[in-house]
Amino acid sequence: MSVREYERIETPESLINALREMLGDRLSTATSVLEQHGKDESWHEASPPDAVVFAHSTEEVAEVVKLCAAHEVPIVPFGTGSSLEGHVAALRGGICIDVSQMNNILEVNNEDLDCRVQAGVTREQLNDHLRDTGLFFPIDPGANASIGGMTATRASGTNAVRYGTMRENVLSLTVVTPDGKIIKTANRARKSSAGYDLTRLFVGSEGTLGVITEIGLKLYGIPEAMSAAVCAFPTVEDAVNTVILTIQAGIPVARIEFLDPLQVRAVNNYSKLDHKEAPTLFFEFHGTEAGVKEQAEFVQSVAEEFGAEEFQWATRQEDRNKLWAARHKAYYASLQLEPGKAGMPTDVCVPISKLAEAISETRADCDASPLTCTIIGHVGDGNFHTLILLDPEDPAQMEEANRLHKRMVERALKLGGTCTGEHGIGYGKLDFMVTEHGEDTIAVMRAIKNALDPKGLMNPGKLIPGL
C-alpha cells in the first residue's frame, strides 16, 4: 500500500503557532526533523508530519492532544522509530508527538518485582538502571526500542519463549485519550477482575487509540547462571524438530534462535565468526547452576538425536554478549550480502508443530526466486522472519518481493498462524487483516476505534483497514 493513497489534512498555522507558544524550541518544523520522524527502520515509503513536538510530561501530551483535537489534526506518537511496518509514517500529515525526552524511570519496587517508567525510556536504559538491584526486564526485540513503542506494537523478541511478550509483562498504563483526557488502566496488583482489561486493549494498539505516556512493568531476578550454545544441523527439519521436542518436554529455555545457512554466512562475514553454514540454532539457558546444567544436557541429547554437530558453548558473559550481539546485527549482516540493496523484513508466526513445514516451504519459495532472502527466527514460539533484499526502485523486484511476502503470510494463516508475530501491522501489513480475522471481527475493531477516536485522528491509516 502506498502513502499516496491517503489524503493529507492541512495543519493550520494557528495550531503550529499555539504549539510553538506552549513549547518554544521543543516544536520543530525543520525539514530534516520532519523527515526523520516520517520513516521507521523499514523499506516502507516515508511520510513526514507537518511538525514534531518533543514532549516532557503526560500533562504536556494531553495539552497537545487537546489542541490537535480542537483543530481536527492527526496525531502520530513516536518513540525511537525502530518499527518495521510503517507505523510512524504521517499518512495524513499532522503533528508527531515524540516521547523520547520523556525518559524518566519513575519508580522501582524491588520487593514486588515491578517498576513504572515514562514511555521514552529504552529497554537498555532500564536494564542499566536495574543492574545493581539484581533485577532485569527481559523483553528484547533487538533494537534499543522505547518501552512506549514496544508496548504500542506488542513487541517480543529473543527471550519471549521463556518470559513472554509485552502483553504478558505490562501491568498498567497511563494513556492520553484522543480527546486529551488522562486515564490509568490498572493499579500495581498482579491480577484484577475489576472491569474491562483496558491495559490489554492499548497494548498493541499502535497509537491508534491514544498516546501511551507511562508504563508499569513486571521485572525478574537476574538468573544465578546463564549459558549459551550454538549447534548446526543437517536439515531445517532436524533443527526445528529439536525445538519442538524441547518445548514439548517443558524445558524452560530462555532463547532458541534459528538461522538458515545463508543467514549464518551473513553473520559470520559481518561479525567475524566461523559457524558452519548450515541450519543452526542458538540457545540460552537461565536458572541455577544445577538447573542450567540439566537443561543444557537434555537439549544437547535431543539435538544429537537429530544429527546436531558439536555444541559450541559460551558460559562467560563476554562470549554470550558476542554471540547475541551477532544475532541482533543479523539484519545489517544480511544487507551486506548485496551492498546497495534495501531489505524488506517481514515475519509470521505459526503453531510450533507447523514450524518445520512453514520454514521449509518458505525457504523453497526463496530458493526459486531471483531475489536473495535470509531466514531467521525466534523459533521457540513459532515466530520467524524473512529478509528479502531488493531495489525498491525496480518494479519487478518489488512485485516479486510482495509475492513472496504474500505467500509466506497465506501459508502461515493456512497453518493456523498469524501474519505477524511481533512486527505489528502499521500500514505495511494492513491488507492481511481481513483475511486473518474476518469482516465481523474487523467490524468490532472498527467499533472500538470509532468509539474512542470518533474523529479518526490517532495515527490514521494504521492497523484497521479503512480507518
C-alpha positions as CSV (number, residue, x, y, z in Angstrom):
1,M,0.0,0.0,0.0
2,S,1.4,3.4,-0.9
3,V,1.2,6.5,1.2
4,R,-0.1,8.3,-1.8
5,E,-3.5,6.7,-1.3
6,Y,-4.0,8.9,1.8
7,E,-5.2,12.5,1.5
8,R,-3.2,14.8,3.9
9,I,-5.1,17.0,6.2
10,E,-3.8,20.6,6.2
11,T,-2.4,21.6,9.5
12,P,-3.4,25.2,10.2
13,E,-0.8,27.8,11.0
14,S,-2.8,28.7,14.1
15,L,-2.2,25.3,15.6
16,I,1.6,25.5,14.8
17,N,1.7,28.9,16.5
18,A,-0.2,27.7,19.5
19,L,2.1,24.7,20.0
20,R,5.2,26.9,19.5
21,E,3.9,29.3,22.1
22,M,3.5,26.4,24.6
23,L,6.7,24.5,23.8
24,G,9.1,27.0,22.4
25,D,12.0,25.3,20.6
26,R,10.6,21.9,21.5
27,L,8.4,22.2,18.5
28,S,10.2,21.7,15.2
29,T,9.2,22.2,11.6
30,A,12.8,21.7,10.3
31,T,12.8,19.6,7.2
32,S,15.4,17.2,8.5
33,V,13.5,16.6,11.7
34,L,10.2,16.0,9.8
35,E,11.9,13.5,7.5
36,Q,13.4,11.7,10.4
37,H,10.0,11.3,12.1
38,G,8.1,10.2,9.0
39,K,10.0,7.0,8.5
40,D,10.9,3.9,10.6
41,E,13.6,1.3,10.0
42,S,11.6,-0.5,7.3
43,W,11.6,-0.2,3.5
44,H,8.1,1.4,3.5
45,E,7.6,4.8,1.9
46,A,8.1,7.7,4.3
47,S,5.5,10.4,5.0
48,P,6.7,13.2,7.2
49,P,4.4,15.1,9.7
50,D,3.9,18.8,9.5
51,A,5.5,19.5,12.9
52,V,7.2,17.5,15.6
53,V,6.5,18.1,19.3
54,F,9.1,16.9,21.9
55,A,7.0,16.3,25.0
56,H,8.3,16.2,28.6
57,S,5.2,15.0,30.6
58,T,1.9,13.3,30.4
59,E,0.2,16.6,31.1
60,E,2.0,18.2,28.2
61,V,1.0,15.4,25.9
62,A,-2.6,15.9,27.0
63,E,-2.5,19.7,26.2
64,V,-1.0,18.9,22.7
65,V,-3.7,16.3,22.0
66,K,-6.4,18.7,23.1
67,L,-5.2,21.4,20.7
68,C,-4.9,18.9,17.8
69,A,-8.4,17.6,18.5
70,A,-9.8,21.1,18.5
71,H,-8.3,21.7,15.1
72,E,-9.1,18.1,13.9
73,V,-5.5,17.5,13.0
74,P,-4.0,13.9,13.1
75,I,-1.6,12.8,15.8
76,V,1.3,10.3,15.4
77,P,3.1,9.1,18.5
78,F,6.9,8.4,18.1
79,G,9.4,6.6,20.3
80,T,12.7,5.7,18.6
81,G,11.5,5.0,15.1
82,S,12.7,1.4,15.2
83,S,9.4,-0.2,14.0
84,L,9.2,-2.2,10.8
85,E,5.8,-1.8,9.2
86,G,5.5,2.0,8.6
87,H,4.0,2.6,12.0
88,V,5.3,6.2,12.3
89,A,4.5,7.5,8.8
90,A,2.2,10.5,9.0
91,L,0.0,9.3,6.2
92,R,-2.4,12.2,6.6
93,G,0.1,14.8,7.9
94,G,-0.5,16.3,11.3
95,I,1.6,16.5,14.5
96,C,4.1,13.9,15.6
97,I,4.4,13.6,19.4
98,D,8.0,12.5,20.1
99,V,8.2,11.0,23.7
100,S,11.9,10.2,23.6
101,Q,12.6,13.0,26.1
102,M,10.1,11.5,28.5
103,N,12.8,9.2,29.7
104,N,12.5,9.1,33.5
105,I,12.3,5.8,35.5
106,L,9.6,6.9,37.9
107,E,9.8,4.0,40.5
108,V,11.3,0.6,41.0
109,N,9.7,-1.7,43.6
110,N,12.3,-4.3,44.3
111,E,10.1,-6.4,46.7
112,D,7.2,-6.6,44.2
113,L,9.3,-7.1,41.1
114,D,7.8,-4.2,39.2
115,C,8.6,-0.7,38.0
116,R,7.0,2.3,36.4
117,V,8.6,4.3,33.5
118,Q,7.9,7.1,31.1
119,A,7.3,6.0,27.5
120,G,10.6,7.3,26.2
121,V,12.8,5.1,28.4
122,T,14.6,2.5,26.3
123,R,15.0,-1.1,27.3
124,E,18.8,-0.8,27.5
125,Q,18.4,2.3,29.7
126,L,16.0,0.5,32.0
127,N,18.3,-2.5,32.4
128,D,21.3,-0.3,33.0
129,H,19.4,1.4,35.8
130,L,18.3,-2.0,37.3
131,R,21.8,-3.6,37.1
132,D,22.6,-3.1,40.8
133,T,19.2,-4.2,42.0
134,G,19.6,-7.8,40.9
135,L,16.6,-7.4,38.6
136,F,16.1,-7.1,34.8
137,F,13.5,-6.5,32.2
138,P,13.7,-9.4,29.7
139,I,11.8,-8.3,26.6
140,D,14.5,-7.9,23.9
141,P,13.3,-7.1,20.3
142,G,16.9,-6.5,19.2
143,A,16.7,-2.7,18.6
144,N,17.1,-0.4,21.6
145,A,13.5,0.5,21.3
146,S,11.5,2.7,23.7
147,I,9.3,1.0,26.2
148,G,6.3,3.0,24.9
149,G,6.9,1.9,21.4
150,M,7.4,-1.7,22.5
151,T,4.1,-1.5,24.3
152,A,2.3,0.0,21.4
153,T,3.5,-2.7,19.0
154,R,3.2,-5.6,21.5
155,A,6.9,-6.4,20.9
156,S,8.6,-9.6,21.9
157,G,12.0,-10.8,20.8
158,T,14.6,-13.4,21.6
159,N,13.5,-14.0,25.3
160,A,9.8,-14.4,24.6
161,V,9.9,-18.2,24.7
162,R,10.5,-18.1,28.4
163,Y,9.4,-14.6,29.6
164,G,6.5,-13.9,27.2
165,T,5.9,-10.7,25.2
166,M,4.9,-7.2,26.2
167,R,1.4,-8.4,26.5
168,E,2.4,-10.6,29.5
169,N,4.7,-8.1,31.1
170,V,2.8,-4.8,31.1
171,L,0.9,-4.3,34.4
172,S,-0.6,-0.9,33.8
173,L,-0.6,2.1,31.5
174,T,-1.1,5.8,31.6
175,V,-2.7,6.9,28.4
176,V,-3.8,10.2,26.9
177,T,-7.0,9.6,25.0
178,P,-7.9,11.2,21.7
179,D,-9.9,14.0,23.4
180,G,-7.0,14.8,25.7
181,K,-8.1,13.0,28.9
182,I,-5.5,11.2,31.0
183,I,-6.5,7.7,32.1
184,K,-4.8,5.0,34.1
185,T,-5.7,1.4,33.0
186,A,-4.9,-0.5,36.2
187,N,-3.0,-0.4,39.5
188,R,0.1,-2.4,40.5
189,A,-1.7,-5.7,41.5
190,R,-0.5,-8.7,39.5
191,K,-4.1,-9.6,38.7
192,S,-7.6,-8.0,38.8
193,S,-11.1,-8.9,37.9
194,A,-12.4,-5.3,38.0
195,G,-13.9,-4.3,34.7
196,Y,-12.7,-4.4,31.1
197,D,-9.0,-5.2,30.6
198,L,-8.1,-1.7,29.2
199,T,-4.4,-2.4,29.6
200,R,-4.5,-5.2,27.0
201,L,-6.7,-3.0,24.8
202,F,-3.9,-0.4,24.5
203,V,-1.0,-2.9,24.3
204,G,-0.6,-3.5,20.6
205,S,-2.9,-0.7,19.6
206,E,-0.1,1.0,17.6
207,G,-1.0,4.6,18.6
208,T,-4.5,4.3,17.1
209,L,-6.4,4.6,20.4
210,G,-4.3,7.1,22.4
211,V,-0.8,8.1,23.4
212,I,0.9,5.8,25.9
213,T,2.9,8.0,28.3
214,E,3.7,5.8,31.3
215,I,4.1,2.0,31.7
216,G,4.1,-0.3,34.7
217,L,6.2,-3.4,34.0
218,K,7.0,-6.8,35.6
219,L,10.6,-7.3,36.5
220,Y,12.6,-10.5,37.0
221,G,15.5,-11.6,39.1
222,I,18.8,-11.9,37.2
223,P,19.4,-15.6,36.9
224,E,22.2,-17.2,39.1
225,A,23.6,-18.9,36.0
226,M,23.4,-18.4,32.2
227,S,24.8,-20.5,29.4
228,A,24.6,-20.2,25.7
229,A,25.3,-22.7,22.9
230,V,25.4,-22.9,19.1
231,C,24.9,-26.1,17.1
232,A,24.4,-26.9,13.4
233,F,22.1,-29.5,11.9
234,P,21.9,-31.5,8.7
235,T,18.5,-30.0,7.7
236,V,15.9,-27.4,8.7
237,E,13.6,-30.1,9.8
238,D,16.2,-31.5,12.2
239,A,16.8,-28.1,13.8
240,V,13.1,-27.4,14.1
241,N,12.2,-30.9,15.4
242,T,14.8,-30.3,18.2
243,V,13.0,-27.1,19.1
244,I,9.6,-28.8,19.1
245,L,10.7,-31.7,21.3
246,T,12.4,-29.3,23.7
247,I,9.3,-27.1,24.1
248,Q,7.0,-30.1,24.4
249,A,9.2,-31.5,27.2
250,G,8.7,-28.4,29.2
251,I,12.4,-27.3,29.3
252,P,12.4,-23.6,30.3
253,V,14.9,-22.5,27.6
254,A,15.3,-18.7,27.7
255,R,16.1,-18.3,24.0
256,I,16.0,-20.5,20.9
257,E,17.0,-18.8,17.7
258,F,17.1,-20.3,14.2
259,L,19.4,-19.1,11.4
260,D,19.3,-20.6,7.9
261,P,22.6,-21.3,6.1
262,L,22.6,-18.0,4.2
263,Q,21.9,-16.1,7.4
264,V,24.8,-17.9,9.1
265,R,27.1,-16.9,6.2
266,A,26.0,-13.3,6.6
267,V,26.5,-13.3,10.3
268,N,29.9,-14.9,10.0
269,N,31.1,-12.3,7.5
270,Y,29.7,-9.3,9.4
271,S,30.6,-10.3,13.0
272,K,33.8,-12.2,12.2
273,L,32.6,-15.6,13.4
274,D,33.2,-19.0,12.0
275,H,30.0,-21.0,12.4
276,K,29.3,-23.8,9.9
277,E,27.0,-22.6,7.1
278,A,24.1,-25.0,7.9
279,P,20.7,-24.7,9.6
280,T,21.7,-23.5,13.1
281,L,20.2,-23.0,16.5
282,F,21.4,-20.5,19.1
283,F,20.3,-21.5,22.7
284,E,20.4,-19.7,26.0
285,F,19.6,-21.3,29.4
286,H,18.8,-19.4,32.6
287,G,18.5,-20.6,36.2
288,T,20.5,-22.1,39.0
289,E,23.9,-23.7,38.2
290,A,22.4,-27.2,38.5
291,G,19.2,-26.2,36.6
292,V,21.1,-24.7,33.7
293,K,23.4,-27.8,33.5
294,E,20.4,-30.1,33.5
295,Q,18.6,-28.1,30.8
296,A,21.6,-28.0,28.6
297,E,22.3,-31.7,28.9
298,F,18.7,-32.5,28.0
299,V,18.7,-30.2,24.9
300,Q,22.1,-31.5,23.8
301,S,20.9,-35.1,23.9
302,V,17.7,-34.2,21.9
303,A,19.8,-32.3,19.4
304,E,22.2,-35.2,18.9
305,E,19.2,-37.4,18.1
306,F,18.5,-35.2,15.2
307,G,22.1,-35.2,13.9
308,A,23.4,-32.0,15.6
309,E,27.1,-31.5,15.4
310,E,29.3,-30.5,18.3
311,F,27.8,-27.8,20.6
312,Q,29.9,-24.7,20.9
313,W,29.3,-23.4,24.5
314,A,29.5,-19.8,25.7
315,T,29.4,-19.5,29.5
316,R,31.4,-16.4,30.0
317,Q,29.4,-13.2,29.8
318,E,31.6,-11.6,27.2
319,D,31.2,-14.7,25.0
320,R,27.4,-14.7,25.4
321,N,27.3,-11.0,24.6
322,K,29.4,-11.5,21.4
323,L,27.0,-14.3,20.3
324,W,23.8,-12.3,20.9
325,A,25.3,-9.1,19.5
326,A,25.9,-11.0,16.3
327,R,22.3,-12.3,16.3
328,H,21.0,-8.8,16.9
329,K,23.0,-7.5,13.9
330,A,21.7,-10.1,11.6
331,Y,19.6,-7.5,9.7
332,Y,22.6,-5.4,8.9
333,A,24.7,-8.5,8.2
334,S,22.1,-9.6,5.6
335,L,22.2,-6.2,3.9
336,Q,25.9,-6.7,3.3
337,L,25.2,-9.8,1.2
338,E,24.2,-7.4,-1.6
339,P,25.5,-3.9,-0.8
340,G,23.3,-1.2,-2.1
341,K,20.1,-3.2,-1.8
342,A,17.4,-2.4,0.6
343,G,15.9,-5.0,2.9
344,M,12.2,-6.0,3.2
345,P,11.9,-7.6,6.6
346,T,8.7,-9.5,7.4
347,D,7.6,-12.1,9.9
348,V,4.9,-14.6,10.6
349,C,4.1,-16.9,13.5
350,V,2.7,-20.4,13.4
351,P,1.8,-23.2,15.9
352,I,5.1,-24.8,16.8
353,S,4.1,-28.2,15.4
354,K,3.8,-26.5,12.0
355,L,7.1,-24.6,12.1
356,A,9.2,-27.0,10.1
357,E,6.7,-27.1,7.3
358,A,6.4,-23.3,7.3
359,I,10.1,-22.6,7.2
360,S,11.0,-25.3,4.7
361,E,8.3,-24.2,2.2
362,T,9.3,-20.5,2.7
363,R,12.9,-21.5,2.0
364,A,11.9,-23.3,-1.1
365,D,10.0,-20.3,-2.3
366,C,13.0,-18.1,-1.7
367,D,15.4,-20.5,-3.4
368,A,13.2,-20.4,-6.5
369,S,13.1,-16.6,-6.5
370,P,15.7,-14.4,-8.3
371,L,15.8,-12.3,-5.1
372,T,18.2,-13.1,-2.2
373,C,16.4,-14.0,1.1
374,T,17.6,-14.9,4.5
375,I,15.5,-16.6,7.2
376,I,15.9,-16.2,11.0
377,G,13.5,-16.7,13.8
378,H,12.5,-16.9,17.5
379,V,11.5,-20.4,16.8
380,G,10.8,-21.3,20.4
381,D,7.4,-19.7,20.0
382,G,6.9,-20.4,16.3
383,N,7.9,-16.9,15.1
384,F,10.3,-16.5,12.1
385,H,11.4,-13.7,9.8
386,T,12.4,-13.4,6.2
387,L,14.6,-10.6,4.9
388,I,14.2,-10.0,1.2
389,L,16.9,-8.0,-0.5
390,L,15.8,-5.8,-3.4
391,D,16.0,-2.5,-5.2
392,P,12.8,-0.6,-4.2
393,E,13.0,1.5,-7.4
394,D,12.7,-1.7,-9.5
395,P,9.0,-2.5,-10.0
396,A,9.7,-6.1,-11.0
397,Q,11.7,-6.7,-7.8
398,M,9.1,-5.1,-5.7
399,E,6.4,-7.2,-7.3
400,E,8.4,-10.4,-6.6
401,A,9.1,-9.4,-3.0
402,N,5.4,-8.7,-2.4
403,R,4.6,-12.1,-4.0
404,L,7.0,-13.9,-1.6
405,H,5.6,-11.9,1.4
406,K,2.0,-12.8,0.4
407,R,2.8,-16.5,0.0
408,M,4.5,-16.5,3.4
409,V,1.5,-15.0,5.1
410,E,-1.0,-17.1,3.3
411,R,0.9,-20.2,4.3
412,A,1.1,-19.1,7.9
413,L,-2.7,-18.5,8.0
414,K,-3.4,-21.8,6.4
415,L,-1.4,-23.5,9.2
416,G,-3.3,-21.7,11.9
417,G,-0.8,-18.9,12.4
418,T,-0.8,-15.1,12.1
419,C,0.5,-12.6,9.5
420,T,2.8,-11.1,12.2
421,G,4.2,-12.5,15.4
422,E,5.9,-9.2,16.5
423,H,6.4,-6.6,13.8
424,G,2.8,-5.5,14.0
425,I,0.5,-4.1,11.3
426,G,1.3,-0.4,10.7
427,Y,0.2,0.2,7.2
428,G,2.6,-2.4,5.7
429,K,0.5,-5.5,6.6
430,L,-2.9,-3.8,6.5
431,D,-4.0,-5.8,3.5
432,F,-3.9,-9.1,5.5
433,M,-6.1,-8.0,8.4
434,V,-9.4,-9.0,6.9
435,T,-8.0,-12.3,5.6
436,E,-6.8,-13.2,9.1
437,H,-9.6,-12.0,11.2
438,G,-12.7,-11.9,9.0
439,E,-15.0,-8.9,8.4
440,D,-17.1,-9.4,11.5
441,T,-14.0,-9.3,13.8
442,I,-12.6,-6.2,12.0
443,A,-16.1,-4.6,12.4
444,V,-15.7,-5.0,16.2
445,M,-12.2,-3.4,16.0
446,R,-13.6,-0.5,14.0
447,A,-16.4,0.0,16.5
448,I,-13.8,0.3,19.3
449,K,-11.7,2.7,17.3
450,N,-14.7,4.8,16.4
451,A,-15.9,4.9,20.0
452,L,-12.6,6.1,21.4
453,D,-11.4,8.2,18.4
454,P,-14.6,9.3,16.6
455,K,-12.7,11.9,14.5
456,G,-10.1,9.3,13.4
457,L,-7.1,11.5,14.4
458,M,-4.9,8.9,16.2
459,N,-2.3,7.5,13.8
460,P,-4.8,7.2,10.9
461,G,-4.3,4.6,8.2
462,K,-2.7,2.0,10.5
463,L,-3.8,-1.3,12.0
464,I,-7.5,-1.3,10.9
465,P,-8.4,-1.3,7.2
466,G,-10.5,1.7,6.1
467,L,-9.6,4.0,9.1
